[in-house]
Amino acid sequence: MNPISAIVLLLVIWFMCLFIALPLRIKSQSEDGEVVPGTPASAPVDPKLKKKFIWVTVAAFAIWVPVCGVIISGVITVEDLDFFNRY
């Protein structure tokens, strides 16, 4: 695996984990009871982005390491995923 490919794979996994983690444990302004003028009532009160970024990074590395291991070892190849015999 090319190092650039490994970095791109890490970034893809990181962003996928981020999009999963962003809506978790969000308290909206309407639930809190204090809606700031000029913002929608569904806006989050405190999204805790720094904490989520740290957890997403840990989770992404935990997923990325085995995926890279499988790709580098050759256990699963592109030919294994070729369901329509194109390769």
Secondary structure as UniProt FT lines:
FT   HELIX           3..21
FT   TURN            22..25
FT   HELIX           29..32
FT   TURN            37..38
FT   TURN            41..42
FT   HELIX           49..73
FT   HELIX           79..81
FT   TURN            83..84
//
